[in-house]
Amino acid sequence: MNIGARTLVACCDPALHIQAESVLHLLGELAEHGSLREGSRIRLGLSQLTVRARDNQLLLLQPRFEADVRELSDDITQTLSLLADQAALAQQLGVAIQPTSFDHRMVVACGALAHAHIYLERSEPTDDNDSGWYIGPADEPGEVECEHRRVYELVRERPALLRVLGLPSGYLVAFEGDAIKTVLDTRDQDLWAAS
């Protein structure tokens, strides 16, 4: 997208060109007001895009979730795909998205990510770095030892869970493997069965 003498560039899988165009238009408005420049960081759903200037281009970069999130990639396919997945789920369930950032903390029962039957439950975040999410085994009730993890770790360990992380506080989601089995709202109604 051309913005004055510069071109705003988003590299991604061609199947996501509509999502890329939407992001370019959104960021193009920021650029026209002078709010987009080298080093700008923009929260976008679970991800964060960073702007890098090269020649007469402003490139959109995302963290390398599968490697080191301090490194950046010029391919924003993952960001766009996650946005699309979370938006589609929210629309299907008829709920508003409550974003979770890739660097937020979550509480995970030790070993839970290796279980086939797990659940995720979101409480109100306790601070600006807390996602509010808890992940535990559905097939082992009782006290379990927990650890704090970062959301981006799911990209390597259990990427299918990422699509539900935009659901609001008070929601509970049960998974069997990578498949959603139940989505309970704040009134314990199963929105997944109703959709």
N, C-alpha and C positions, 0 to 999 in steps of 0.2 A: 504494500500500500504506500503510495507516494504522499509524503507530508512535506510540502515546500520543496526544498532542495534535497531532502533525504528520503530514503525508502525504509519503511518499517517492515521487517522480515520475520516470518514465522515458518520454520521448517518442520514438516510433520508428514505422517502417512497421508497419501492423497485421499484416502477414505474419510479423513477428518477435515477436509477442506472447508466445509460449512462452519464447523466449530472454530477453525483457524480464522476465517473471515470475520466471525463475530468478535473474537478477541482483538483482531487488528483494528476493527472499527471502534471498539471500546477504548483501546489504548491510543488510537489515532486522535480521539477527542482530547486525551490528556496531553498528547504531543502538541496539538494546536494551541493549547493554553500554556505551553512551556513547562509542563510538569513532568515530562518524560525526557530523560537524558542519560548519558553514560553513568552506569552504576545504579540507576533507579531500580527499586525492588517493588514488585506488585504481587500481593497475595491473590491467588486465583484458585479458589476451592481449597483442596488439600495441599496444593503446590505453591511455589513462589517463583515468579519469573524475574529474571535479572536482565537489564538492558546493557548491551555492549555495543559501542560504536566501532565501526570498521569502515574506513573510506567514507562513502556517503550513505552508509546503511546503519540502521539501529536494529541489531539482532536480538531476538528474544531467546533466552537460555533458561533451562530448568536444572534443578539439582540432579546429580547422578544417583538416583535412589538405590539402584542395584549395586552400587560400588561405594562411593564416598560422597555424601551429600554436600560436602564443602567444595567438591568439584562441580563444574557446570557442563551441560551438554547443549549443543545448538539444535537438537531435535526435541521438540516439545510434545511429541506424540503421547507420551505417558500422561502428561498434565491434561491434555485435551480429552483423552480417552476416559480418565477418571472423572473429569467434569461431566462428560456425557453420561457415563454410567450412573453417577450419583443423581444427576438431574432426572434421568429416566426412572430411577427407582422412586424418587420423591414424587414425581408426577403420577406414577402408577399407584402409589399409596395415598396420594392426596395430602401430602404434608409439606411444610416449608423446610428448607435445608438450614441446618445449624452447622456451619463449617467447622471442620477439624483441620488443624495445620499439621503438616508432615513432621514438624519438630516438637509437637505437643507430647506430653507424657500420657501413658495409659498404664493401668495396673493389670498385670497378667499373672494368673495362677501358674506356678512353676510346672512346666511340661504341658500346659493346656494346648499350645499351638500344634502339638503332635497328635492330639486326640481327634478322632473323626467327629464326635458329637460334642460341640462346644456352644456356648452362648456368649453374647456380648450385651452388656447392659450399660446404658449411659445415665449418669447422675449429673447434677449441676457441677460444672468445673469449680475447683476450689481456688484456683488462681489463673493468671494469664497463660501459664505454661501447661495447664492441665486440660486434657481432652474431656474428662469425665467418664471415659470408657473403662470398663472392666471386662476382661476376657477370662472365662473359666470353663472347666470341663462340665458338660451336662450330665455325664454318666458317673461322676464321683462326688456325691453330695458331702457336705461337711467342711470342716476347716482345712484349708490348703495354704501352703506357703506361697507368698506372692512376691513379685518383683516389679519395679518400674521399668518400662521400656519406652522407646520413642515410636511414634506411629510409622515412620519410614521403614522401620525394621520389618513390618509386615510385607513390604514389597518383595523381600527375599524369602520370607518364611511362610506367608499365607496370604498372597495377593488378593484372593477372592473376597476377603473380609473388607477390603478398602471401599467397596461400593456402598456399604451400609454406614460408613462413618460420618455421613452428612445428616443422619437422622437425629431428631431432637432429643434433649434430655427427657428421661422418663420412659424411653423406648428400650425394648429387649428383643434381640434377634437370635434365633436358634439356627445353627448350621449342622448339616450332616455332610461331611466332606466339604466340598466347595458350593454346595447347594443350600439356599435359604429354605428352611422348613417352616418357620414361624416368625412373624413380626408382631409383637404386642405393643399397643400404644399405652398411654398413661392410664387408661381405664381397663387395661388387660384384655382389650378386644384384639382378635387376631386379624390384622389388616392384610396379611399375606393370603389367608384363606378367602377373604372377601374380594381380593383383587383377582 
